[in-house]
Amino acid sequence: MELLDNLALGFGVAFSLVNLLYAFAGTLLGTLIGVLPGLGPTATIAMLLPSIYTLDAIPALIMLAGIYYGAQYGGSTTAILINVPGEASSVVTAIDGYKMARRGRAGPALASAGLGSFFAGCVGTLVIAAFAPPLTELAFKFGPAEYFSLMVLGLIGAVVLASGSLVKAIAMILLGLLLGQINTDVISGVPRYSFDIPELTDGISFVAIAMGVFGFGEIIANLGRPAGHREVFTKDVRGLWPTRQDFKDMVPAVLRGTALGSVLGVLPGGGAMLSAFAAYTVEKKVPGRAGEVPFGQGNIRGVAGPESANNAGAQTSFIPMLTLGIPPNAVMALMVGAMTIKGIQPGPQVMTSNPQLFWGLIASMWVGNLMLIVLNLPLIGIWIKLLTVPYRILYPAILAFCCIGLYTLSNNTFDVYVGALFGVCGLVFYKLGCEPAPLLLGFILGPMMEESLRRALLLSRGDWSTFVTRPLSAGLLIATALMILVVSLPAIRRQRQEAFQEEGQAPPAA
């Protein structure tokens, strides 16, 4: 009954006119960003962080959340129609989705992606509503030692579960931790690593780093890619409704993808991308019916499974952020930054001190998923036309918007210069094949880890054994050690590489 009362409170908040408008704006913008190749939810949320200063906390977070899960929907459109994933988690969708479009089945491919995403999004939101309260109760038992150990587990998990090189991911996290040390020491009041620059005494602006690395960096990298000739299957998008056999094939894949994404989304470093890759790997290993189209040649399960998984993972990744204040991925790190901007301390106290925000955000996800079905399938023609917007017009306008947003942070050009500097860094990371998301996680968690470490040592009078004598802390550190040990095994390392090999196998656009 308590859950129903909480959901009633949440829907009361979500159904207010203002919050409905911002939910619609977020899902619409998220779909748009997902459709336009080269722009993702991380870059978009980073660009929009300056705009939330004038909004109340609830509509601001509802809008940002809508952008995140809306981009998961929109990313499948370009993956299927032009073989260019609009979002990283849609890479595997392009493998079979684009082949379905070439076979004249773009409509059923888009419908399976949309329906699977809607179902998975609703289930993922139900998981949040069911499991967030008990996790919040557990979080109240955490002290400084437990929070430090949890953040160590989170950073190690972000490395182990992320795609790409482990060494590069570790280097990016260490760089983020170092950047997080540029501030004024909270105990001694002495500036650290500020190089006598007054603007650095309060630390580097989180918005400037996020907007620079993800906004400027990604746009510059995309401008450097050849435009090529893309074959957009506009004339083949008719007969959206899948056949009866399509439903028989896709329903089990949707259920498997939803279950897998709901679990993996909670893990550090998890979220939409890991869930999509894992779901595609699982679908390839599940025996199909006789006469089924092979994977890689237009199998509908290769679209429905990953699309369901990435949306379920996107929803459940809110759980550790809302209950523990620990972001499992880069987008959740931006959400933590948004909550901090609005004066809200992320963590277990959010549900008790601000239940309207907590349950209103959860209820808005159901509303947003319903809006996304309306935005994606009936309006597919509009999204196709957006694919013809020239990049030389689109990207300079976005860069100008970023610069204006950075300047309005403190009415100081210093933030613009910092954003431009990290834009160059983002381009370098792209050229070196370094994923910038761990840097953002390290930057967010670094000061929090330091504060928890120092508080734990103060309470224990400098006794480092407090981290292993407290049961919860010791359990988290043991889990961290086991994670490192398991990923070091040669067989596991090979399977990890195979799980993400499709990222490099998506064929180039026609």
N, C-alpha and C positions, 0 to 999 in steps of 0.2 A: 504493500500500500504506500509505503514511503516513496518508492520509486515512482509510482503513478502521480503522487502529489508533486514530486520534484519536476516530473515531465510536464505536468499541468502548469507549474510556474514557468518553466522554460518556454512552452508554446505561447503562454500569455505574453511573454517578452518578445518572442520571435514574430508574433502576428501583429505587433504594433506597426503602424503605417511606415514610420521612419525606418525601422529595422527591416521590414519587407523590401523597401526601396534599396537599402544598402546591400541586402542579400542578393537582390536581382542585379544590382550594379556589379557586385563582385563576381557572380557566376557568369554574367555577360562578358565582363572584361577577361575573366579566366579563360572562357571559351575562345575569345578572340586571340588571346596570347598563345593558347595551345594551338590554334590554327596557323598562326604566323610562324614559320620555321625560324629557328635561331633565338627566339625569345621564350623564356620559361617562367614559371611562377616565382622562382627565386629572384631573378632579375627584376621582375615586375613589382613584387612586394618590396624589394629594396628601393626601387624608384618611388614607390608611393608612401614610404615611411614618413617623409616630411609632411605629407598632406594630412596625416591623422592628428597632428597637433591641434587642429581646430575642431575635431570630432570628439564626441563622447566615447568612452572606452567600448561600450557594447556594440554600437554600429560599426566602429572602426575595426574591431576584431572579427565581427560577422562578415564584413566586406573582404578582409584579408583572407579569412578561411575560405570564402567562396571563390576567390581567385585561385587558391591552391587546388581544391578538388575540381574546380571548373576546368583548369588547364589539363587535368588528366583526361577529361572528356574530349576537349578540343584537339589534343595532340594526336588522337587516333584518326582524325579527318585527313590531315596531310599525309600521315603514314600510309593510309589506304589509297588515297587518290593520286599522290605524286611521289610516293616512296621516300618522303622526307619527313622524319618524325618531328612533329612540332614540340615534343617534350621528350626528355631522355628515356622515360619509362615506356614510351611508345616505339622504341627501336625494334623490339621483337614483333610488335603488331605489324610492322611494315613487311616482314618476311612473307607471311601468308596473306595479309590483307591486300597488299599491292597485287599479288598474283591473282587473287579473287577479282579485283577490279579489271585486270587484263583479260580475264575470262568472261567479262560482262556481268559480274556479280558484285559490283561495288555497293549496290543497295543493301543486300543481305549482310555484307561485311560491316557496313556502317550501323545497321540496325542491331546486329549481334553485339557490336562494341557498346552501343548506347544502352541497350536493355541490360546487358551484363553489368555495365558500370552502375546503372541505377539500382539494380538488386544488391550489388556488392556494397555500394555506398550506404544504402539503408541498413543492411546487416552490420556494417562497420560502425555506424552511428549507434545501433542498438547495443553493440559490444561496449562502446564507450559508456553509455548510460548504465549498463549493468555492472561493469567492473571498476569504474572510476571511484565510486564511494568506498568500497572495501580497500582499494589501494591507497586512497587518501587517509583512511584510518591507520593503515600500516605506516604511512609516511610520518604520522605524528609521533611514532616511536623512534624516528631517526634523530640522532644527535649529530654534532659536527663530525665525529669520526665516521659515522655511517654515510653521511653525505659525501665526505671526501672519497671513501671507498667506492661509492656508487658512481661518482664522476670519473674515477679511474676506470671502472668497468665500462662506462659509457664511451670514453675515448678509445679504449682498446677495442671495444665492439665496433666502433665506427671505422677503425682500421681493418679489422678482420672481415667484416661483412660488406665492406665497400668493394666496388669493382676496380680493376686496375692494379697497379704495382703497390705492394705493401710498403716498400721502402719510400716511395714518393708520398704515400698517404701519411706515414709516420713523420716525414720531413715537413709536410704541410701542417700537421697538428702541432709540431714543435714550434714552427714559425708563428702560428696563431697564439700559442702560449706565451711566446716571447713578446709579441705585440701587445698582449694583454697586460704586460708588466709596465708599460709606459703610462704612468699616472702618478698620483701623489699617495705615498704610503699612509694608510688610514690610521696607523698607530703613532708614528713619529711625525707625520705631517711634512715629510721631506719629499720633494719631487724626485721621481726616478726616471732616468733615461729620457729626460725632456730636452736635453741639449740647450738649456736656457731659452727655449722657445715657449713663450707664455701660453700659447694655445694648447700645448701638449701637457700642461700640468694637470689637466683633468682627463688626460688620456686621449687616444685617437677616437674620433667619432665612429661609433658602430655603423651608422648609416653611411658615412663616407666610404668605409671599407667595403660594405656590402654592395653599395651602388657602384663603386669603382670596379671591383673584381667581377661582379655578376652583370652589372649594367653596361658600363663602358667596355669592359674586357670582352664580353660576349659579342657586343655589337661590332667592335673593331675586328674581332676574329671572323665574324660572318661577312663583313665587307671585303675581307681578303680572300674569300672563297669564290671561285668562278660561278656565275649565275647558272650557266648551263641551259639546256632546253628540257623543260619538264613537261611530261605528258599528263595533263589533267583530265580525268575521265568524267567530264561534265555530262556527256550525252548518255553515259551508262548508268547514271544514278536515277534509276526508276525501279518501281517494284520493290520498295524498301522492305516489305514484310518478308521474313524468311519462310521457307517452305516447312512442311511438317517434318521432313527428314532433317532439315537444318536444326529445328528445335530439339529433336531427339539427340542430335549430336552435340549441340551447344549447352543444353541444360546441365548435364553432368560436369562439363568443363567449367561452367560458371560456378557451380557449387564447390568444386575443388579449388578453383582460383580464389573464391571468396574466403574459404576456410584458411587457405595458405596465406593470403594477404592479411587477414585479420591477425594472424600470429606474428608474421614477420614485420608488420608495421610497427609493433610495439618495441622491437629490438633496436638497440643503438646502431646507427648506421643503416637501419632497414628502411622502411617506407615503400614508396611506390616502385622505384626502379628495381630493387632487390626482389620484391614480390613478383614483378612481371617476368623477370628472367627465370626465377625459380618455377613459376607456373608453366612457362613454356617448356622448360626441361621436363617437368612432371608429365605434361600432356604428350610429349614425344615418347615417353616410356610407357604410357597407358595403352594397352592394345585397342586398336580401332576395329570398326566393323568391316566386314568383307566389302571390297569395292570402294573403300573410302579414299578420298583424294590424299596423296602422300603429303607429309609436312614439307613446307618449302615450296609447294606448288598450288597453294590455295585452300588449305584445310581450315574450315570454319572454327575448329577447336583451337587453332593457333591464334585466332583473334579473340574469341570469347574468353578463354582462360586467362591470358595475360591482362586483358583489359579489366576483367573482374578483379584480378589480384591487385593491380596497381591502384584501383579506386578503394578497395578495402584497406590496403596498406596506407593509403593517404589519410583515410579517416582515423584508423586506430593509432597512427603516429601522434595524434593529439593526446593520447592517454598519459605517457610519461611526462609530457610538457605540462598538462593541466594538473596532474596529481603530485608530481615530484619536483616540477620546475626544471627538469632536465630535458633539453631538446635532443631527440634522437637523430635529427638530420638538419640540413641547412635551412630549410623552410621553417621548421619549428624553432630554430635559433633566431630567425627573424621575428617570429611570433613572440618569443621571449623578449626580444628587443622592443617590440611594439607595446607589450604589456608594461615594460619598464618605463617607456616614454610616457605612458598614461598614469604612471605612479602606482602600478599594481605589482606587488612582489610575487612572481610565479612560485607556485608550490602548493602544498596541501591546504594552506589557509584560505586559498581563493574560494573553495567550495563553501566554507563556513562564513567567511567575512563578506563575500560578494556572490551569493547564490544566484542572483539575477543574471550576472555575467556568465557564470559557469553553466547553468542549465539553459540559459537563453542561447548561448553559443552552440550547445549540443542540439537543441531543438531546431535551430536555424539550419543545421546540416540536412535534416529531413526535408525542410522547405526548399533548400537549395538544390537538392537532388531532383526534386520534382520539377523545379524550374529548368534544370539542365536538360531533362527529356524534351521539354517544349522548345528549348533553344537549339538543340542539336539536330533532331531528326526533321521537323517541319521546315526549319530555316537553313537546310543544308545548301540550298542554292546561293544564299547570301554569303555563306562561308567560302564557297568555291570562288565567288567573284573577288573576295579579299585576297586570294592567292595571286591575283594578277597585279597587286600594288607593287610598283618598282621599289626595290630596296634603297635605291639612291635617294628616294623621296622619304621613305618611311624612317630610316635610321637617323638621318640628321635631325629630324623633328624630335625623335626620342632622346637624342643626345642633348638637345637644347632644353628639353623638359627636365632631364636629369640635373643639368647645371643650375637651372632655376630652383629646383627642389633643394639642392645642396646649399645654395646661397641663403635660402630662407631658413635654414636650420638655426643660424645665429647671426644672420645678416653680415656675414664675414666671408670674404673670398678665400680664406685659408681652407675652408672645408671643400671648396671647389678644386683647389690645387691638390689636396689630399686625395679626393676622388679621382682626379686625372692621373695622379701617380699610381694609385692602385689599379686604374684601368690599364696602364702599361704593364703592371705586374700581372694582371689577369691575362693579357695577351701573351706574356712570357710563359705563364703557367700552361696556357693552351698549346703553345709551340712545344713545350717540354713534355706534354702529356700528363700534367699534374692536375688532379681534380681539386678545385678550390674549396669545396664544401668542408673538408676537415679543417681547413684554416679557420673558417668561421666558427666551427664548433669549439676549436681550441681557444679562440679569442673570447668567446662567450663564457666558456667553462673555466678558463684560466683564473680570473680574479675570484670566481666563486670557490674554486678548489683551494686557492691560497687562503681565503678567509676561513674556510672550514678547517684547513690544516692548522692554522695558527690558533683558532679557537679550541680545537681538540687538544693541542699541546699545552695551551694555557690552563685548561681544565684539568689536565693530567699532570701538571707541573713539569712539563718537558719530557714525560715518559712516552717514548714512541711505541711501547708495547700495547698502548691503549687501542691501537688499530687491529690487533690480533686477539686481544683478550675479550673484547666486546663481541658477542656471538654474531649479530647482524653484520658488523663490519668485517669480521673474519670470514663469514660466508661469502660476502661480495668479493673479497680479495682472492679467496680460493676459486671462485667462479672465473675471475680474471685470469688467474694462473692457468686454469684448465683450458680456457679459450686460447691462450697463447700456445699451450702445449699441443692442443688438437690441431690448430692451423699449421703448426710446424711439421706435422707428420707428412711425409711425401705423398701418400695416397690422398689425403685430404686436400693438400695443396693442388694436386692435379685436378681433383673434382671441382675445386673452387675456380680454377682457370676454365674448365669446360663449361661451368654454369654460366659464365659471362662471355663465352666465345662468340655468341650470336651478335654481340655488340659490334664486333668488327666484321660480321658476315652479311649484314644487311646490304644488299646490292645497291649500287649507285642509281640515282634517278635516271630514268630513260630520257 
